[in-house]
Amino acid sequence: MKSIYLLKSYLIEKRLAVIVGVVCLIAVDMFQLYLPRLIKRAIDDLTAFRIDLGGLSLYALYMVGIAVMIGMFRYGWLRCFVGMSRRVEEGLRNQLFEHVQTLSPSYFDKTKTGDLMAHASNDMLQVRMATGIGVVTIIDTIFMGTAAIAFMAYINVSLTLFALAPMPLVVLASWYFSKKMHLMYGEVQETFSELTEVVRERLAGIRIIKAYNREKDSLAGLEKISGVYVSNNLKLARITGSFSPMITLFSNMSLAVILCVGGRQTILTDITAGDFVAFTSYMGLLMWPMMAVGTVTNLVQRGKASLDRINKILETRPDIADIPNAKAVQQIRHSIVFENVGFSYNRDRLQVAGDRLQAPALSEINLKIERGMTLGIIGPPGSGKTALLSLTPRFYDVCEGRILIDGTDIRDFKLRDLRTLISFMPQEPFLFAGTIRENIMFGNDKAQESDLIKAVEAAALYDTIRSFPEGFETVVGERGVILSGGQKQRIALARALIRNSPVLMLDDPISQVDAETASSIINTIKSAAEARTVFIVSHRLSALRFADQIITLKEGRITESGTHEQLAQYESYYAKTLRLQQIEEELNAF
């Protein structure tokens, strides 16, 4: 398992902290084990009347000194093990996030954000507890338990055997309950993921909930999953709640045996009073390891269940990755070619949707886009326009055919190099919760101030930014909540333009702006098209008039292709849409 391998590597990396922590922990145990011997001597001296107040004071000083040493070494192991577990948690979380970023968009199409959040938070917490307090408890249980039994046997072997009689029951109980706990912990963590996703979704959509007065329904949905989470935790609590008292019962049974058998041996002078008190003290020390079996089992099973869940993600391989000996690519010299390209979001191309077969998103796409050429793409909703744009940067891979850049299949190129060639503006602009500057510079963090201003002017955004009191330093909030749809769209456009890549892909760049702003943006795109290869999807045909080639997609197929002048002459989708938009513009003019 990759997660276990990573966990081992982090522990090896922090081996110095582990070694120091173990030494400090053993030192604490040794001092604790010496205390009963000290008490035995004091009691034997008292019962024999061979000690005075000065001698008792000396014993007391010894005990104070031991207590100080225990405190110092306990601080040492706490510092080492807690710090180590935090570093392990940090390393594993970073590794998880790094791996998640390598996964393909198709993975996120079917994986909930709340589930990933639960893995990165609650599951990491359980792993940290298992590698920190869990490891401490295991070491302490083994060493303290073994040493306490050895000291008890040194005092009296037969009494030790009587005291350890319930131990096999502890082992059987641990084995039985650990299996049940592991299964239940997995269910609890799964439910926690669902609960996290429900809360995240409700908070992200709070404005829609309020707009439709669905607060009660939203709360009811949360209460339902919350009830399942509580129910699963109560089932788990019944198991863990039975286990700990059972271990305590077995421990107290041992104390009862010591009181009866050991008390009798003391009366018969087989052992001294000091031996009896020391033996009882060692049994008290042994009770901690016996009771800790429950704690260890609890922590380890929680950690193991969480580690299994994390491992499922770490062992997920991206659908899209570099092939061995992938080629570097720095520029497009000639053309981008689509050869009989077919694509479906389901890799089987056809998927069952009820009693019907769902057609592929794209079929038999043949295109040649020369360097510096502008390709316009139109079509009704669901015709495959966004899917077509998503294939060139390899957000998804084709299911049939191939896409060539200068005669080489794009799957043979290094993925990072390929995506460096492309500036992509998605249909739904996404803004991070930082400033306007940070969102635009996300496309090119090495750009100069002049490049930033040039990009926002090109996106018809400069005057809008100047109207904000903080200008470029305006914090846009989560997903750009303080901005209008058109402002967010223009920031996304500026982000694509500032990157200055040889290929510019724009998915409906003027859908949320007014006609005047749209005209300004179209002029910008025309200027960009003089030096770049441009793919532009738009429902407004005015944005495509200047394109060198325009294609119409319908049900994933190209139904017409040509320039604006050519397509406007036929009774086709393009011509009909053009006339409707012209009528709409005339009506809006009144």
C-alpha positions in Angstrom: 0.0 0.0 0.0 1.4 3.3 -1.0 0.1 5.1 2.0 1.8 2.7 4.4 5.0 3.1 2.4 4.8 6.9 2.7 4.1 6.6 6.4 7.2 4.4 6.9 9.3 6.8 4.9 8.2 9.7 7.0 8.9 7.8 10.2 12.4 6.9 8.9 12.9 10.5 8.0 12.0 11.5 11.5 14.0 8.6 13.0 16.1 10.8 15.3 12.9 12.2 16.9 11.6 8.7 17.2 14.8 7.4 18.8 15.0 10.3 21.3 11.3 9.9 22.1 11.7 6.1 22.7 14.7 6.8 25.0 12.8 9.4 27.0 9.7 7.1 27.2 11.8 4.2 28.5 13.5 6.4 31.0 10.1 7.5 32.4 9.1 3.8 32.6 12.3 2.9 34.4 11.8 5.6 37.0 8.2 4.5 37.5 9.3 0.9 37.9 12.0 1.9 40.5 9.4 3.7 42.7 7.8 0.5 44.1 11.2 -0.8 45.0 11.9 2.4 46.9 8.5 2.1 48.7 9.2 -1.6 49.5 12.4 -0.6 51.3 10.8 2.2 53.2 7.9 0.0 54.4 10.2 -2.9 55.3 12.4 -0.5 57.3 9.3 0.9 59.1 7.9 -2.5 59.9 11.3 -3.6 61.3 11.6 -0.3 63.3 15.1 0.3 61.8 14.5 3.8 60.4 14.2 7.2 61.9 12.7 10.5 60.6 15.9 11.4 58.8 15.8 8.1 56.9 12.2 8.7 55.9 13.1 12.2 54.8 15.8 10.8 52.6 13.4 8.3 50.9 11.0 11.3 50.4 13.8 13.2 48.7 14.5 10.3 46.4 10.9 10.2 45.4 10.8 13.9 44.7 13.9 13.6 42.6 12.4 10.7 40.7 9.2 12.7 40.1 11.3 15.6 38.7 13.1 13.2 36.4 9.8 11.6 35.2 8.5 15.1 34.5 11.5 16.1 32.4 11.7 12.9 30.4 7.9 12.9 29.9 8.2 16.4 28.4 10.9 15.0 26.1 8.9 12.1 24.7 5.8 14.3 24.3 7.8 16.9 22.4 9.4 14.2 20.2 6.3 12.0 19.4 3.7 14.8 19.2 6.1 16.8 16.9 6.8 13.7 14.8 3.2 12.9 14.4 2.4 16.5 13.3 5.2 16.3 10.7 3.9 12.9 9.5 0.4 14.4 9.2 1.9 17.4 7.3 3.9 15.2 4.9 1.0 12.8 4.2 -1.4 15.7 3.6 1.0 17.4 1.2 1.6 14.2 -0.6 -2.2 13.6 -0.9 -2.8 17.1 -2.3 0.1 16.8 -4.7 -1.2 13.5 -5.9 -4.8 14.8 -6.2 -3.5 17.6 -8.5 -2.1 14.9 -10.9 -5.5 13.2 -11.3 -7.4 13.9 -14.5 -10.6 16.0 -14.7 -12.6 12.8 -15.2 -11.8 11.8 -11.6 -13.3 15.0 -10.3 -16.3 14.5 -12.4 -17.3 11.6 -10.2 -15.6 12.5 -6.8 -17.3 14.9 -4.4 -15.3 17.8 -3.0 -16.5 17.1 0.5 -15.1 13.6 0.3 -11.7 14.9 -0.5 -11.9 17.5 2.2 -12.8 14.8 4.7 -9.7 12.8 3.6 -7.5 15.9 4.0 -8.8 16.7 7.5 -10.5 14.0 9.6 -8.6 11.1 8.1 -5.3 12.9 8.6 -6.3 13.5 12.2 -6.8 9.8 12.8 -3.5 8.9 11.2 -1.7 11.5 13.3 -3.3 10.1 16.5 -2.3 6.6 15.5 1.3 7.6 14.7 1.7 9.8 17.7 -0.2 8.7 20.8 -0.8 5.3 19.3 2.9 4.5 18.8 3.6 5.9 22.3 1.0 3.6 23.8 2.2 0.6 22.0 5.8 1.1 23.1 4.8 2.0 26.6 2.4 -1.0 26.8 5.1 -3.5 25.7 8.0 -2.2 27.8 6.0 -1.3 30.9 4.0 -4.5 30.8 7.0 -6.8 30.3 9.1 -5.0 32.9 6.3 -4.9 35.5 5.7 -8.7 35.1 9.5 -9.3 35.4 9.6 -7.3 38.7 6.4 -9.1 40.0 8.0 -12.5 39.2 11.1 -11.4 41.0 9.0 -10.8 44.1 6.9 -14.0 43.8 6.5 -16.2 40.8 3.3 -18.1 42.0 1.5 -14.8 42.9 2.5 -13.4 39.5 0.9 -16.4 37.7 -2.3 -16.0 39.7 -2.4 -12.2 38.9 -1.9 -12.9 35.1 -4.6 -15.5 34.9 -7.1 -13.1 33.2 -4.6 -12.0 30.5 -5.7 -14.5 27.9 -9.2 -13.1 28.2 -7.8 -9.6 27.4 -6.1 -11.0 24.2 -9.2 -12.7 23.0 -11.4 -9.6 23.7 -8.9 -7.4 21.8 -8.9 -9.7 18.8 -12.7 -10.0 18.7 -13.4 -6.3 19.1 -10.6 -5.0 16.8 -12.3 -6.5 13.7 -15.6 -5.0 14.5 -14.0 -1.6 15.3 -12.2 -1.5 11.9 -15.4 -2.1 10.0 -17.3 0.5 11.9 -14.6 3.1 11.7 -14.7 2.7 7.9 -18.4 3.4 7.9 -18.1 6.3 10.2 -15.5 8.0 8.1 -17.5 7.4 4.9 -20.5 9.0 6.5 -18.3 11.9 7.7 -17.3 12.5 4.1 -21.0 12.6 3.0 -21.7 15.0 5.8 -18.8 17.3 4.8 -20.0 17.4 1.2 -23.6 18.2 2.3 -22.4 21.1 4.5 -20.0 22.4 1.7 -22.7 22.2 -0.9 -25.3 24.0 1.3 -22.9 26.8 2.1 -21.7 27.2 -1.5 -25.3 27.5 -2.6 -26.6 29.6 0.3 -27.8 32.4 -1.9 -29.9 30.0 -4.0 -31.3 28.5 -0.9 -32.3 31.9 0.4 -33.7 33.0 -2.9 -36.1 30.0 -3.1 -36.9 30.0 0.6 -35.5 26.4 1.0 -33.9 26.9 4.3 -36.1 24.2 6.0 -35.5 21.7 3.2 -31.8 22.4 3.3 -31.7 21.9 7.1 -33.8 18.7 6.7 -31.3 17.3 4.3 -28.4 18.1 6.7 -30.3 16.6 9.6 -30.9 13.4 7.7 -27.2 12.7 6.9 -26.2 14.0 10.4 -28.6 11.5 11.9 -26.9 8.7 10.0 -23.5 9.9 11.1 -24.7 10.0 14.8 -26.3 6.6 14.4 -23.0 5.1 13.0 -21.0 6.7 15.8 -23.4 5.3 18.4 -23.0 1.8 17.0 -19.3 2.3 17.2 -19.6 3.6 20.8 -21.5 0.5 21.8 -18.5 -1.6 20.6 -15.8 0.6 22.1 -18.0 1.2 25.2 -18.1 -2.5 25.8 -14.5 -3.1 25.2 -13.0 -0.7 27.7 -15.1 -1.7 30.7 -14.3 -5.4 29.9 -10.6 -4.7 30.1 -11.1 -2.8 33.3 -13.0 -5.8 34.7 -10.2 -8.2 33.9 -7.7 -5.8 35.5 -9.7 -5.5 38.7 -10.1 -9.3 38.8 -6.3 -9.5 39.0 -6.3 -7.0 41.9 -8.8 -9.1 43.7 -6.6 -12.2 43.2 -3.6 -10.3 44.6 -5.5 -9.1 47.6 -6.6 -12.7 48.5 -3.5 -14.7 47.6 -0.9 -12.0 48.3 -2.6 -11.0 51.6 -2.5 -14.6 52.7 1.2 -15.0 51.8 2.0 -11.8 53.7 0.2 -13.1 56.8 2.1 -16.3 56.5 5.3 -14.3 56.1 6.0 -15.9 52.7 6.5 -12.3 51.5 7.1 -9.1 53.5 4.6 -6.3 53.8 7.0 -4.2 51.6 6.9 -7.0 48.9 3.1 -7.0 49.0 2.9 -3.2 48.6 5.5 -3.2 45.9 3.7 -6.1 44.1 0.4 -4.2 44.3 2.2 -1.1 42.9 3.6 -3.1 40.0 0.1 -4.5 39.4 -1.1 -0.9 39.3 1.5 -0.1 36.7 0.5 -3.3 34.8 -3.1 -2.2 34.8 -2.2 0.7 32.5 -0.9 -1.6 29.8 -3.9 -3.8 30.2 -6.3 -0.9 29.9 -4.2 0.7 27.2 -5.0 -2.3 25.0 -8.4 -0.8 24.4 -6.9 2.7 23.7 -4.3 1.2 21.3 -6.9 -0.9 19.5 -9.1 2.1 19.2 -6.4 4.4 17.9 -4.8 1.9 15.6 -8.1 0.8 14.0 -9.2 4.4 13.5 -5.8 5.1 11.9 -5.8 2.0 9.8 -9.4 2.7 8.5 -8.3 6.3 7.6 -5.1 5.1 6.0 -7.0 2.6 3.9 -9.3 5.5 2.6 -6.3 7.7 1.9 -4.6 4.8 0.1 -7.5 4.5 -2.3 -6.8 8.0 -3.6 -3.0 7.6 -3.6 -3.3 4.4 -5.7 -5.6 6.0 -8.2 -3.7 6.6 -11.4 -4.5 9.6 -13.6 -6.2 8.7 -16.9 -4.0 11.3 -18.6 -0.2 11.3 -18.0 3.1 11.5 -19.8 4.1 8.4 -21.7 7.7 7.1 -21.3 10.1 9.3 -23.3 7.5 12.0 -24.0 8.6 14.7 -26.4 9.2 18.3 -25.5 7.2 20.9 -27.5 7.9 24.7 -27.4 5.8 26.1 -30.2 3.4 25.3 -33.0 5.1 25.7 -36.4 2.4 24.6 -38.8 -1.0 23.3 -37.7 -3.3 21.5 -35.3 -5.2 18.6 -37.0 -8.2 16.6 -35.8 -8.2 13.2 -37.6 -11.6 11.4 -37.3 -11.8 12.3 -33.6 -14.5 10.7 -31.4 -15.0 11.3 -27.7 -17.3 10.4 -24.9 -17.2 11.3 -21.3 -17.7 7.6 -20.8 -14.7 5.7 -22.2 -17.0 3.1 -23.7 -18.4 5.8 -26.0 -21.9 4.7 -25.5 -23.5 4.5 -22.1 -26.9 3.4 -20.9 -29.2 6.2 -19.8 -32.4 4.5 -18.7 -33.7 2.6 -21.7 -31.8 4.7 -24.2 -28.3 4.8 -25.4 -26.5 8.1 -24.9 -24.6 9.2 -28.0 -20.9 10.2 -27.7 -20.1 13.9 -27.2 -18.1 14.1 -30.4 -18.0 11.9 -33.6 -15.9 11.9 -36.8 -14.4 15.4 -36.2 -12.0 16.3 -39.0 -10.3 19.7 -38.8 -7.1 21.4 -39.8 -6.3 24.7 -38.1 -3.3 26.4 -39.5 -1.0 28.4 -37.3 -2.4 31.9 -36.8 -5.9 30.8 -37.9 -9.1 31.6 -36.0 -11.7 28.8 -35.7 -15.2 29.8 -34.6 -17.4 27.1 -33.1 -21.2 27.4 -32.7 -24.0 24.9 -32.0 -27.0 24.3 -29.8 -26.4 23.5 -26.1 -25.0 20.0 -25.6 -23.6 19.8 -29.1 -20.0 19.2 -28.0 -18.5 22.6 -28.2 -16.8 22.6 -24.8 -15.8 19.0 -25.3 -14.0 19.9 -28.5 -12.0 22.7 -26.7 -11.2 20.3 -23.8 -9.4 17.8 -26.0 -6.4 19.9 -27.3 -5.0 20.7 -23.8 -5.8 17.0 -22.9 -8.2 17.6 -20.1 -9.7 14.5 -21.7 -8.2 12.1 -24.2 -9.9 11.2 -27.5 -11.6 7.8 -27.6 -11.2 7.5 -31.4 -8.8 9.1 -33.9 -6.1 11.5 -32.9 -5.1 15.2 -32.6 -1.8 16.2 -34.2 0.4 19.2 -33.6 2.8 19.6 -36.5 2.2 16.0 -37.4 2.8 14.6 -33.9 0.1 13.0 -31.7 -0.4 15.3 -28.7 -0.3 12.2 -26.5 3.4 11.9 -27.4 4.2 15.4 -25.9 5.0 16.2 -22.3 1.7 17.3 -20.8 3.2 20.3 -19.1 4.7 21.6 -22.3 1.5 21.0 -24.2 -0.6 23.0 -21.7 2.0 25.8 -21.7 1.2 26.3 -25.3 -2.5 27.0 -24.6 -4.3 29.8 -22.8 -7.7 28.5 -21.8 -10.7 30.5 -20.7 -13.5 28.2 -19.5 -17.2 28.7 -20.0 -17.8 29.1 -16.2 -15.1 31.5 -14.9 -13.5 30.5 -11.6 -12.0 33.1 -9.3 -9.9 32.4 -6.2 -10.7 34.2 -3.0 -7.7 36.6 -3.4 -7.3 40.0 -5.0 -8.1 40.9 -8.6 -4.3 41.2 -9.2 -3.7 37.7 -7.9 -6.5 36.2 -10.0 -5.2 37.8 -13.2 -1.5 37.1 -12.5 -2.4 33.4 -11.9 -2.0 33.0 -15.6 1.5 34.4 -15.6 3.0 35.3 -12.2 6.1 36.7 -13.8 4.3 39.3 -15.9 5.2 43.0 -15.4 2.8 45.7 -14.3 2.6 46.9 -17.9 1.5 43.4 -19.0 -1.2 43.4 -16.3 -2.6 46.8 -17.4 -2.5 45.7 -21.1 -4.4 42.5 -20.3 -7.2 44.2 -18.4 -7.5 46.9 -21.0 -7.8 44.2 -23.7 -10.5 42.6 -21.6 -12.4 45.9 -21.3 -11.9 45.8 -17.5 -9.5 48.6 -16.8 -12.1 51.4 -16.1 -14.1 48.9 -13.9 -11.0 48.1 -11.7 -10.1 51.8 -11.4 -13.6 52.5 -10.0 -12.9 50.1 -7.1 -11.4 51.9 -4.0 -8.6 49.3 -3.7 -8.1 48.9 -7.5 -6.1 45.8 -8.3 -5.9 44.9 -4.6 -9.7 44.5 -4.3 -10.4 41.2 -2.6 -13.0 39.4 -4.7 -14.2 36.9 -2.0 -15.0 33.2 -2.5 -15.5 32.5 -6.2 -15.5 36.3 -6.8 -18.7 36.8 -4.9 -18.5 40.6 -4.9 -18.3 40.8 -8.7 -20.9 40.6 -11.4 -21.0 37.7 -13.8 -19.6 39.9 -16.6 -16.8 41.2 -14.3 -15.7 37.7 -13.4 -15.8 36.7 -17.1 -13.5 39.6 -18.0 -11.1 38.8 -15.2 -10.9 35.2 -16.6 -10.3 36.6 -20.1 -7.5 38.9 -18.8 -6.0 35.9 -17.1 -5.9 34.0 -20.4 -4.6 37.0 -22.4 -1.7 37.8 -20.0 -0.3 34.4 -20.5 0.5 35.2 -24.1 0.5 31.6 -25.3 0.5 30.7 -29.0 -2.9 29.1 -28.7 -5.9 30.9 -27.2 -9.1 29.0 -26.4 -12.1 30.9 -25.4 -15.3 29.3 -24.4 -18.2 31.8 -24.8 -16.1 34.8 -23.7 -18.9 37.5 -24.2 -21.9 35.6 -22.9 -22.3 37.8 -19.7 -21.4 41.3 -21.0 -23.4 44.0 -22.7 -23.2 44.7 -26.5 -20.7 47.6 -26.1 -18.4 45.7 -23.9 -18.8 42.6 -26.2 -17.7 44.7 -29.2 -14.6 45.9 -27.4 -13.7 42.3 -26.4 -14.3 41.1 -30.0 -11.8 43.7 -31.2 -9.3 42.5 -28.7 -9.8 38.9 -29.9 -9.3 40.1 -33.5 -6.0 41.7 -32.4 -4.9 38.6 -30.6 -5.8 36.4 -33.6 -3.1 38.2 -35.6 -0.3 36.6 -33.6 -2.0 33.5 -32.2 -4.1 30.5 -33.2 -7.5 31.1 -31.7 -10.4 28.7 -30.9 -13.5 30.6 -29.9 -16.9 29.2 -28.9 -19.8 31.7 -28.9 -23.6 31.8 -29.1 -23.3 35.4 -30.3 -22.3 35.2 -34.0 -21.0 38.7 -33.9 -18.0 37.3 -32.1 -17.2 34.9 -34.9 -17.7 37.0 -38.1 -13.9 37.6 -38.4 -13.0 33.9 -38.0 -11.1 32.2 -40.8 -13.3 29.1 -40.5 -16.6 28.6 -38.6 -18.0 25.2 -37.8 -21.4 24.2 -36.6 -21.7 21.3 -34.2 -24.9 19.3 -33.7 -25.1 16.1 -31.6 -21.3 15.9 -31.7 -20.9 16.1 -35.4 -19.8 18.9 -37.8 -22.9 19.8 -39.8 -21.5 22.8 -41.7 -18.2 24.6 -42.2 -17.0 27.8 -43.9 -16.5 31.5 -43.5 -19.2 33.9 -42.2 -20.1 35.0 -45.7 -20.4 31.4 -47.0 -22.5 30.1 -44.1 -24.8 33.1 -44.2 -26.0 32.2 -47.7 -27.5 28.8 -46.8 -30.7 27.8 -45.0 -28.6 26.3 -42.2 -28.3 26.6 -38.4 -25.8 29.4 -38.8 -27.9 31.4 -41.2 -31.1 31.0 -39.1 -29.4 31.9 -35.9 -27.8 35.0 -37.7 -31.2 36.3 -38.8 -32.7 35.8 -35.4 -29.9 37.7 -33.7 -30.1 40.5 -36.3 -33.9 40.8 -35.5 -33.1 40.8 -31.8 -30.5 43.6 -32.2 -33.0 45.7 -34.3 -35.7 45.3 -31.6 -33.2 46.3 -28.9 -32.3 49.4 -30.8 -35.8 50.9 -30.3 
